[in-house]
Each structure stands twice: as structure tokens, then as C-alpha cells.
């Protein structure tokens, strides 16, 4: 069975990868750098594959320790974070491959949300390591701020679309990114809360 150190290591790897993936995807989005996007996608797939055998063995085991049960309890949040990142990378891929241009404001908004998500991921990592109730409360507060900010950005984006500053294609991709980041925020906060 798995030990507590392995428990934190599994989630540390996943949460550390989030910042790397977000940084590489932001770089790709800003410069249409296909290599940066490829790096982000590789990091995503590497992270997904890395602990899969270990986690599948835990789930398949008939006798589960308390730590095994904690890992299983956090899996749905981790899986949904993965789906959100995969959707984000798919939207970045559409932007890069289609050479879709965002306004400077739109780019800055995605950058802001990505930075906020990175901070929340770091807090979730610390929460898993310590179980600190104050950090759990902070994670929820961070998530609420991200959702509020994302909703404000989406409203401002609607105004840009109405004014013709943003194309419908860019709009679709932008909103897909914002929704993916909001999902990641909710699930990171859920992960921290259950840690």
C-alpha cells in the first residue's frame, strides 16, 4: 500500500505540472509558438501517464489504507483538472493553428487568469502537504476571486465583440479558455478542501 509521502508526491507532481503547462500555453498563445504548445501538451500527457499505474493499482486493490482512500477521494477533482487543462490546450491549439488574433486586453485577461490558477495550484499543493484549514479557506477564496474575475472578463469581452474589436472565431476560443480556467479553479479548490 501507498505511504503518506507517496500520497503527497503524486499530487505534488500534478499540481507542479499545472504551472508549467499554463506558462508554456501562455507563451504559445502570445507568440503562436508551436514548440511551446507542443511542450505544454507533452507535459500534460507525461503527467497523466506518470502515476497512472500506481493509481490504478490503488483503485484495484481490495484492501485499502486510509491514505489509499484519500487518494481515491481526490481523483475526481484531479481528473476534472486534467480535462480542463486538455480543453485549454485544445483552445490554444485552435488559436495557434488558425493564427487567430486576440486583442491585447483579451491576451492580458487570459494571462491574469492563468497566473491566478497557478497561485491556487501552489496553495492546493501546500494544503495537501499540511492539511491546514486556513489554506483550505484561502483556496476557496482564491477560487471565488478567479470565478468573479473570469465573469467580469467575459462581460467585458462581450462588449469588445459588440464593438467589433473581437472576431466571432476569436470570441469562441477566448470563452472556451475562460471556461476551462474556471473549471480548473473550481476543481483545485475542491482538491484543497478535501485534502
Sine and cosine of phi, psi and omega as CSV:
sin_phi,cos_phi,sin_psi,cos_psi,sin_omega,cos_omega
0.00,0.00,0.27,-0.96,-0.13,-0.99
-1.00,0.10,0.57,-0.82,0.02,-1.00
-0.99,-0.10,0.29,-0.96,-0.04,-1.00
-0.84,0.54,-0.62,0.79,0.00,-1.00
-0.89,0.45,-0.63,0.78,0.05,-1.00
-0.92,0.39,-0.60,0.80,0.03,-1.00
-0.84,0.54,-0.78,0.62,-0.02,-1.00
-0.93,0.37,-0.57,0.82,-0.01,-1.00
-0.89,0.46,-0.69,0.73,0.00,-1.00
-0.84,0.55,-0.77,0.63,-0.05,-1.00
-0.97,0.25,-0.50,0.86,0.10,-0.99
-0.86,0.52,-0.72,0.69,-0.01,-1.00
-0.87,0.50,-0.71,0.70,-0.02,-1.00
-0.90,0.43,-0.73,0.69,-0.06,-1.00
-0.95,0.32,-0.57,0.82,0.09,-1.00
-0.91,0.42,-0.60,0.80,-0.02,-1.00
-0.90,0.43,-0.49,0.87,-0.04,-1.00
-0.85,0.52,-0.73,0.68,-0.02,-1.00
-0.89,0.45,-0.65,0.76,0.01,-1.00
-0.90,0.44,-0.73,0.69,0.00,-1.00
-0.88,0.47,-0.70,0.71,0.00,-1.00
-0.91,0.42,-0.66,0.75,0.02,-1.00
-0.89,0.45,-0.73,0.69,0.00,-1.00
-0.92,0.40,-0.62,0.78,0.01,-1.00
-0.94,0.35,-0.59,0.80,0.07,-1.00
-0.89,0.45,-0.71,0.71,0.01,-1.00
-0.86,0.51,-0.72,0.70,0.00,-1.00
-0.89,0.45,-0.66,0.75,-0.03,-1.00
-0.90,0.43,-0.63,0.78,-0.04,-1.00
-0.96,0.29,-0.64,0.77,-0.14,-0.99
-0.94,-0.34,-0.06,1.00,-0.10,-0.99
0.85,0.52,0.57,0.82,0.01,-1.00
-0.99,0.16,0.96,-0.29,-0.05,-1.00
-0.94,0.35,-0.47,0.89,0.04,-1.00
-0.92,0.38,-0.65,0.76,0.03,-1.00
-0.90,0.44,-0.65,0.76,0.04,-1.00
-0.91,0.42,-0.67,0.74,0.03,-1.00
-0.88,0.48,-0.64,0.77,0.05,-1.00
-0.89,0.46,-0.69,0.73,0.02,-1.00
-0.88,0.47,-0.71,0.71,0.00,-1.00
-0.91,0.43,-0.65,0.76,0.03,-1.00
-0.90,0.43,-0.68,0.74,0.02,-1.00
-0.88,0.47,-0.67,0.75,0.03,-1.00
-0.86,0.51,-0.79,0.61,-0.05,-1.00
-0.92,0.40,-0.61,0.79,0.05,-1.00
-0.88,0.48,-0.68,0.73,-0.02,-1.00
-0.92,0.40,-0.66,0.76,0.02,-1.00
-0.89,0.46,-0.69,0.72,-0.06,-1.00
-0.96,0.28,-0.51,0.86,-0.19,-0.98
-0.82,0.57,-0.75,0.66,-0.11,-0.99
-0.97,-0.26,0.04,1.00,-0.05,-1.00
-0.82,0.57,-0.76,0.65,-0.02,-1.00
-0.87,0.50,-0.65,0.76,0.00,-1.00
-0.89,0.45,-0.71,0.70,-0.02,-1.00
-0.94,0.35,-0.65,0.76,0.03,-1.00
-0.89,0.46,-0.59,0.81,0.05,-1.00
-0.91,0.41,-0.62,0.78,0.03,-1.00
-0.90,0.44,-0.73,0.68,-0.02,-1.00
-0.90,0.44,-0.63,0.78,-0.04,-1.00
-0.97,0.25,-0.36,0.93,-0.05,-1.00
-0.89,0.45,0.67,-0.74,0.03,-1.00
-0.98,0.22,-0.58,0.82,0.00,-1.00
-0.97,-0.26,0.89,-0.45,-0.07,-1.00
-0.91,-0.41,0.71,-0.71,0.09,-1.00
-0.98,0.19,0.13,-0.99,0.07,-1.00
-0.88,0.48,-0.61,0.79,0.03,-1.00
-0.92,0.40,-0.65,0.76,0.07,-1.00
-0.84,0.54,-0.69,0.72,-0.01,-1.00
-0.91,0.42,-0.60,0.80,0.05,-1.00
-0.90,0.45,-0.69,0.73,0.02,-1.00
-0.87,0.49,-0.73,0.68,-0.01,-1.00
-0.89,0.46,-0.61,0.79,0.02,-1.00
-0.91,0.41,-0.45,0.90,0.00,-1.00
-1.00,-0.02,-0.24,0.97,-0.06,-1.00
-0.84,0.54,-0.71,0.70,-0.01,-1.00
-0.84,0.54,-0.63,0.78,0.03,-1.00
-0.92,0.40,-0.68,0.73,0.00,-1.00
-0.89,0.45,-0.67,0.75,0.01,-1.00
-0.90,0.43,-0.66,0.75,0.01,-1.00
-0.93,0.36,-0.54,0.84,0.11,-0.99
-0.89,0.45,-0.69,0.72,0.03,-1.00
-0.86,0.50,-0.69,0.72,0.02,-1.00
-0.89,0.46,-0.68,0.74,0.01,-1.00
-0.88,0.47,-0.67,0.74,0.02,-1.00
-0.92,0.40,-0.64,0.77,0.04,-1.00
-0.89,0.46,-0.67,0.75,0.05,-1.00
-0.91,0.42,-0.65,0.76,0.04,-1.00
-0.87,0.48,-0.73,0.68,0.01,-1.00
-0.89,0.46,-0.60,0.80,0.06,-1.00
-0.89,0.45,-0.65,0.76,0.03,-1.00
-0.92,0.38,-0.66,0.75,0.05,-1.00
-0.89,0.46,-0.65,0.76,0.04,-1.00
-0.85,0.52,-0.70,0.71,0.03,-1.00
-0.88,0.48,-0.66,0.75,0.00,-1.00
-0.90,0.43,-0.72,0.69,-0.06,-1.00
-0.94,0.34,-0.77,0.64,-0.04,-1.00
-0.90,0.44,-0.58,0.82,0.00,-1.00
-1.00,0.03,0.00,1.00,-0.05,-1.00
0.78,0.63,0.69,0.72,-0.03,-1.00
-0.99,0.16,0.74,-0.67,-0.07,-1.00
-0.99,-0.17,0.75,-0.66,0.14,-0.99
-0.98,-0.18,0.42,-0.91,0.14,-0.99
-0.93,0.36,0.34,-0.94,0.07,-1.00
-0.85,0.52,-0.62,0.78,0.01,-1.00
-0.89,0.45,-0.70,0.71,0.02,-1.00
-0.88,0.48,-0.69,0.73,0.04,-1.00
-0.88,0.48,-0.70,0.71,0.00,-1.00
-0.90,0.44,-0.59,0.81,0.02,-1.00
-0.92,0.40,-0.68,0.73,0.05,-1.00
-0.91,0.43,-0.64,0.77,0.03,-1.00
-0.88,0.47,-0.69,0.72,0.01,-1.00
-0.88,0.48,-0.75,0.66,0.00,-1.00
-0.89,0.46,-0.65,0.76,0.02,-1.00
-0.88,0.47,-0.66,0.75,0.03,-1.00
-0.90,0.43,-0.65,0.76,0.03,-1.00
-0.90,0.44,-0.63,0.78,0.03,-1.00
-0.91,0.41,-0.67,0.74,0.03,-1.00
-0.86,0.51,-0.68,0.73,0.04,-1.00
-0.89,0.45,-0.66,0.75,0.03,-1.00
-0.91,0.42,-0.63,0.78,0.03,-1.00
-0.89,0.46,-0.65,0.76,0.04,-1.00
-0.89,0.45,-0.67,0.74,0.02,-1.00
-0.91,0.42,-0.67,0.75,0.02,-1.00
-0.88,0.47,-0.64,0.77,0.04,-1.00
-0.87,0.49,-0.73,0.68,0.02,-1.00
-0.90,0.44,-0.60,0.80,0.01,-1.00
-0.91,0.41,-0.67,0.74,0.02,-1.00
-0.90,0.44,-0.64,0.76,-0.02,-1.00
-0.93,0.37,-0.57,0.82,-0.14,-0.99
-0.93,-0.36,-0.45,0.89,-0.11,-0.99
0.94,0.34,0.24,0.97,-0.07,-1.00
-0.88,0.47,0.84,-0.55,-0.02,-1.00
-0.91,0.42,-0.57,0.82,0.03,-1.00
-0.89,0.46,-0.65,0.76,0.02,-1.00
-0.92,0.38,-0.57,0.83,0.05,-1.00
-0.90,0.44,-0.69,0.73,0.04,-1.00
-0.90,0.44,-0.66,0.75,0.02,-1.00
-0.89,0.46,-0.65,0.76,0.02,-1.00
-0.87,0.48,-0.69,0.73,0.03,-1.00
-0.89,0.46,-0.67,0.74,0.03,-1.00
-0.89,0.45,-0.67,0.74,0.03,-1.00
-0.88,0.47,-0.69,0.72,0.02,-1.00
-0.87,0.49,-0.71,0.71,0.00,-1.00
-0.88,0.48,-0.64,0.77,0.03,-1.00
-0.91,0.41,-0.64,0.76,0.03,-1.00
-0.89,0.45,-0.71,0.70,0.00,-1.00
-0.89,0.46,-0.71,0.71,0.02,-1.00
-0.87,0.49,-0.73,0.69,-0.01,-1.00
-0.90,0.44,-0.70,0.71,0.00,-1.00
-0.88,0.48,-0.67,0.75,0.02,-1.00
-0.91,0.42,-0.63,0.78,0.06,-1.00
-0.90,0.43,-0.68,0.73,0.02,-1.00
-0.89,0.46,-0.67,0.74,-0.01,-1.00
-0.89,0.45,-0.61,0.79,0.04,-1.00
-0.91,0.41,-0.71,0.70,0.06,-1.00
-0.89,0.46,-0.58,0.81,0.03,-1.00
-0.90,0.44,-0.64,0.77,0.02,-1.00
-0.86,0.51,-0.64,0.77,0.05,-1.00
-0.90,0.44,-0.66,0.76,0.03,-1.00
-0.89,0.46,-0.63,0.78,0.01,-1.00
-0.91,0.42,-0.70,0.71,0.02,-1.00
-0.88,0.47,-0.64,0.76,-0.01,-1.00
-0.97,0.23,-0.11,0.99,0.01,-1.00
0.99,0.15,0.24,0.97,0.01,-1.00
-0.99,0.14,-0.25,0.97,-0.05,-1.00
-0.75,-0.66,0.67,-0.74,0.02,-1.00
-0.99,0.17,0.42,-0.91,0.05,-1.00
-0.84,0.54,-0.60,0.80,0.00,-1.00
-0.92,0.40,-0.70,0.71,0.04,-1.00
-0.90,0.45,-0.60,0.80,0.00,-1.00
-0.87,0.50,-0.73,0.68,-0.01,-1.00
-0.85,0.52,-0.72,0.69,-0.03,-1.00
-0.92,0.38,-0.69,0.73,0.00,-1.00
-0.85,0.52,-0.76,0.65,-0.03,-1.00
-0.91,0.42,-0.56,0.83,0.07,-1.00
-0.89,0.46,-0.67,0.74,0.04,-1.00
-0.90,0.44,-0.72,0.69,-0.01,-1.00
-0.87,0.49,-0.71,0.71,0.02,-1.00
-0.89,0.46,-0.65,0.76,0.03,-1.00
-0.89,0.45,-0.66,0.75,0.01,-1.00
-0.93,0.37,-0.60,0.80,0.06,-1.00
-0.90,0.43,-0.66,0.75,0.04,-1.00
-0.89,0.46,-0.70,0.71,0.03,-1.00
-0.86,0.52,-0.66,0.76,0.00,-1.00
-0.89,0.46,-0.72,0.69,0.00,-1.00
-0.86,0.50,-0.70,0.72,-0.08,-1.00
-0.96,0.26,-0.55,0.83,0.09,-1.00
-0.90,0.44,-0.67,0.74,0.04,-1.00
-0.90,0.43,-0.63,0.77,0.05,-1.00
-0.90,0.44,-0.64,0.77,0.05,-1.00
-0.87,0.49,-0.73,0.68,0.01,-1.00
-0.90,0.44,-0.66,0.75,-0.04,-1.00
-0.90,0.44,-0.58,0.81,-0.03,-1.00
-1.00,0.04,-0.16,0.99,-0.06,-1.00
-0.89,0.45,0.00,0.00,0.00,0.00
